[in-house]
Amino acid sequence: MSGDLRTIRALMGRGLNEILRVPGGAIPGVLAPTIFMLGLSAAFGKAAALPNFTADDFRTFIVPVGMLQGAGFTGAATGVNLARDIEQGWFDRLMLAPARRSVLLAGVVASACLRCLLPATFLLVVAFSLGVDWPGVGALALGALLIMGLAAAAACYATVLALRFRTQQAAPLMQVGTFVAILFTTAYVPRELLSDWLRAIADLNPVTHVLEGVRQGFIGDVTWAQTWPALVALAGLVGLFGALAVRGMRRQGR
Amino acid sequence: MIAASVALARRALRNALRRPQFLAPLVLFPTLFLAVNVGGLERTTSLQGFPQVDGFLDFQLAAAITQSLLLGGVSAGIAAALDIEGGFFDRLVASPTPRLAIVLGRVLAASVIAAIQVVYFLVLGLVFGASIQGGALGVLSVLAIGIVAGTGFGALGMMIALRTRNASTVQGIFPLVFVILFISSAFFPRELLSAPADVLAAYNPLSYIAEGMRQPIAFDNAIGPVLEGLAAAAGVTVVAIGLSVLALRGRLREA
């Protein structure tokens, strides 16, 4: 067991090292959610004046979307990095290591969980400095937990694609998947204000529950009624994509 | 020089079509963004100050076209940077190809791709219930502004590629595309933008390009916004081609 933990820690360390060694590669992923938050609130900020809008201002409403976007981008980047490792042969050497495939996957996914806190932290610092209300430590801790879970699901999804296509050219597929999952929700406005077709998709999309779980502390109080659906949705996403990723890892080299 | 420019444009187009994974994001991301914007914000047309339109899709179509054209510029820049990284550019410089054709060939290819992008979004809009109020003349106006703007964005991409010589760096300007778009009136009426976008939008040529295309789609063929859009697109194109030629000269001096 301690050997497994050492392996996971080493792979996490490698993933985090990339931020320091190739900062140019990490910067767009860190900045993008903040740019989206600032841009969307500048362009669509007056939408908060619509009847039944559940937040005082659009920026507060959109900050949780940026947190989820950061997690999605980080998960997709994990898949792109894995595809690069496959192209360059490093992954084949990793497969020869005396470690279980599920442990190797856990190391890759765990690094995504930690890395997603970087864009979220940057986003929150900018948001709070611009006047977004402080949601409280509990709400932030819950938000961090939920976005780490989403990053894990996104990393597993991107890993499945990386193992399937074995090339960085699959990057748009990884990015589009997370993009759709996060924005086809109640991202811009409350459920009641969505158009009928988007409301139908948002109702089916498990990420809607994750978003509402992160958002609840920003626009009101944290309640168990809004927390448990988020946790169940995340468990389902991580379970599904995790199982597919483990299957993909086990099939490597056969 | 014309023959060389056309030959290089044909090569660039062939390469682009051979790698659809680079072309697909040009329409895929703006299409998804268009869907989310329309589905999420269609009720904003009832806000006070929002101009009278048949639907939010009519209003957003020009934004999607502008976004797609900007991404086309990034894609053109990446393709040019890959040519530099792969050594094709050096072989081209060593051949008796007119220097200006190196820029014009890539820019010509960008204008053809821009025409495809504009047609794609107009068809998409019509399929999903948008109406082009300006009729056939309106379609021609949108095409004209779109092609000229797409040419300019392609030249900007080429300039960045010649300066950086690195595809990853050109790819890194992707978030910048959104920054420039968000501080324009591409997505929302200028009167309803929040500070500081409301002020910056007046100085952003993208505002005029998007409004120039929006006028015949969502309103009528009023000549003023269309001419402003065309002038803004032409201005971007002339400046961008000039900067590309300067970047090429700098690159040739170093070679």
Interface residues (C-beta under 8 A of the other chain):
Chain A: G24 G25 I27 P28 L31 A32 I35 F36 L38 G39 L40 S41 A42 A43 F44 G45 K46 A47 A49 L50 F58 Q169 A170 P172 V176 F179 V180 L183 F184 A187 Y188 V189 L193 L194 S195 W197 L198 I201
Chain B: Q21 A24 P25 L28 F29 L32 F33 A35 V36 N37 V38 G39 G40 L41 E42 R43 T44 S46 L47 S168 T169 G172 F174 P175 F178 V179 L181 F182 I183 F187 F188 L192 L193 S194 A195 P196 A197
